[in-house]
């Protein structure tokens, strides 16, 4: 697998995965059972049907050896289906993500996602997709099943894109506490353990401020395209038609041998 390095010798993988939304970084990679606003385009398109708004997000991530810029727009107000489009620019490649969803029942939704990866050096395109379904059992429990990298082509595997199953769960208690537990399983993954998890907690403070903490073990680290273990923390502020998120993500170990990787992310979302 191709590598590049900076002056400090850091060597992130040049493959590509979904950009991790900032709220999710603060939760340690958890939160697939209830992604907010445009996060669903990348993590779980099926949930978008339950957020009937129009939103536009701009975000930036800086980590050891690289950076990521991202812009996403989503319209979940249409009756036929709900859809979003995102563009990601990295130091060595770019990607286009499309997510579409349909609400089958009042508490059940289905979604499909597509990713198109564009390599700067070769101009080659790599295609893959995802399937997801979300079930909102009641006010305190929701769950989602996401199958990412459905095709698992040779080109995708070369970018470390293995077929991966996520079972997202969300528990709400005391009206201001939300707990997320996301087991993950990649049956063909060969660089380390095939199974892991991410877990996080979100605390509502003063109705418009949210504090987040999370941990991940043998789970995805999308911005360096490998699996690893570590923790995350962050906060969010929801104003009138504006959502601001900050996430800090620390990776203590990875399957590629990298250690002590830190990421800082900031995003702004306008919604109406």
N, C-alpha and C positions, 0 to 999 in steps of 0.2 A: 504494500500500500504506500502511495506516495506521501511524502512528508515535506514540509518546509520549515525553516527555522529562522528566528530573529537573532539579534545580537546577544541575547541572553541564553541562547541555546534551546529555547522553548520550541517544541515541535508538535503543534496541533495537527490533526489529520485533515487532509484536504477534501474529504468526502463531505456530504451535506445531509443534515436532518432538518426537522422543522425548527424554526426559531422559537425558543422558549419564551412565552409571554412573561412580562415582568412580574405580574401577580403570582404566577406559578413558580418563578425562581424563588420568591420569598417563601413559598410553601414547600421548598425543597423538591419541586418537580411534581407535586400532587395537585389535584384539583380538576381532573378530567370529568368528574361526574357533574360539575356545574361551572364550566368556563364562562367568564363574563365578557360581554360585548363582543369584540372581534376575535377573542382568543379561540372561539370555537372553530374558526376556519382552519386552524392548524391542529388542534388537539382533539376536537370532537364535534364535527359539523352537525350531528343530529340534535345537539342541544340548542342550536341557534333558533329553532322554531319556537322556543319558549321565551325568547327575548324579542318581542315585536317592536323593535326600534331601528333607526338608521344610525350608524356609527362610523367614524373615521379615526384611525389610530396612526400615530407616528411614534416610532421608538428607536432607541439606540442602546447597544450593548458593547461594553469595552471589557476585554479579558486579556490575560497574559498572551501576548503574541498576536492579537487580532481584534477586529471590531465587526459589528453587524448593524446595518441600517435596515429599517423595515417600515413599510406603509401598507395599511390594510383598510378596505372599505367593505361594509356589510349592510345589506338591506333585508331585514326580517319582517317587514310590514306587509309584503305581498301575500295574497291568499293562495296562489297556485303552489309556490315553493319559496323557500328562503335561501339566499345565497350570499357569498362573500368572495372577495378577490384580494390577494396579498402579493406584494413584491418584496423580495429580500436581496440586499446587496452585501456581499462579503468581500474580503480582501482578494480572494482568489476565484470566486464564482458568484453566481446569482441564481435566483429561483423564483418561480411563479407558483402560488398555491391557490386552488379554487375549492370552495366547500359549498355544498348544497344540501338542504334538508327539507323534510316534509313531516308534518305532524299527522300521524295516522289516527290517533285517539287523543282525548284530552290530556292524557298523561304519558303518551308514548310517541316517540319520534324516531325517524331513521335518517341517516345522512351518508353522503358519498363525498370523498375528497380526492383531488388530483394534484400532483406536484410535478413540475417540469424543471429539471435542474440544468443549468447552463454553465459549462466549463469555460473559463476564460482562455486557457492555453490552446485547447483543441477545438473549441466551439461545438463540441458534441453535446447532444441533448439526452437526458435520461428521464424516463417517465415512470411513475408509479402512482399508487392511490391507496385509499383507505375506505373501510366500511365502519359505520358506527350506529349504535342504537341507544337511546336513553329512556329510562323509565322513572317517572317522578311518582313514587308510591304515595307520599303524603308530604306534609310541611316539614317533617323532620328527617326524611330519608329519601335519597335518590341514588340511582346506580346507572352505570353506562358500560357497554362493551365496545371496545374499539379494536379493530384489526388494521394495523398500519403496514405499509409495504406489501400489499396483497400479491403483486406480481413476482416479487423477489427475483428479478432478472439478473443475468450475469453482470450487466453494467451497474445495477443497483448494489449488488453484493460487493463489487469492487469499491463502492463508496460506503461500505459498511451499513447498507440498508437491508437488514434482515427482516423477514416477516415477524411482527411483534404483536402480542395480545395484551391488552390492558383491561383490567376490571376496575373501573373507577367507582368509588363509593363516597357518599357525603352524608354526614350526620349533623343535624342542627339541634342545639340544646340551649336553653335559657334565652332564646331569641337573639343573642348577641355572640354566640359561639358556634362556629362551624368547623367540623373535623373531617378531614379527607384522608382516605387510605386507598392507595392505588397499587395493587400487585401488578407485576409485569412479567411476561414470559416470552422468550425468543427461542423457539425450538431448534433453529439452525445455527444459532450464534455459537461461534467456536473460540472467540478470544478470551472468554471467561465464563463465569456462571451464567446459566441460561435464565434463571429466575431471580427476581429482586422485588423491591417495593419502594414507594415514596409515600411519606405521610406528613401531613401538615395541619396546623390549626390557625384559624382566622378569628380575631377578636374585634368586635365592633365597639368603638369608643366614641361617645358623644354623637352618635347617629351618622356621622359623615367621615369618620376617620377609622381606618382598619389597620391593625397590627398583625403581622404574619410570621410564623416560625415553622420550620420543617426539617426533615431528615430524609436522606435517600441512601439505600444500600443496594449495590449491584444494579443500579437503574440508569436510565439515559442521562447523558450530559450532551445535549444537542449541539451546543456551540463549539465543542471540540470533537464531536462525532465519535464518541466512544461510550462505554459504560463505566460507572465509578460510584464512589461513596463519599458522602459529605453532608453539608447542611445548608440551609438558606434562611434568610430573614428579610423582612421588608415592611413597607407600609403603603397605604393608599388613601387618597382623599377624594371624596365625591362632592363636587360643587354643582351649581346649576348648569346642567348640560355639559359638564366637564369632569373627566376622571383622570387623576394623576397617580401613577404607580411608580414606586422605586423598589428594586430587588437587589439584594446582595447574595451571591452564591459562592460557596467555598467547596472545592473538591479536594479531599484529602488523599485519595488514591484512585487510579483508573486502571482499566485492563490494558491500556497501551503503555503503561509504565510512567505516565506523568504524575507528578505530585504537587500539592500546594498550588492549585489553580484557583484564581479569584476572578469573579465577574461582577461588574456593576452595571445596572440597567435602569433606564428611565423611559417612561412612555406617557404620552398625552392622548386622550381620547375625547372627541367631541361627539355627543349623541343627542338625538331628538326624535 
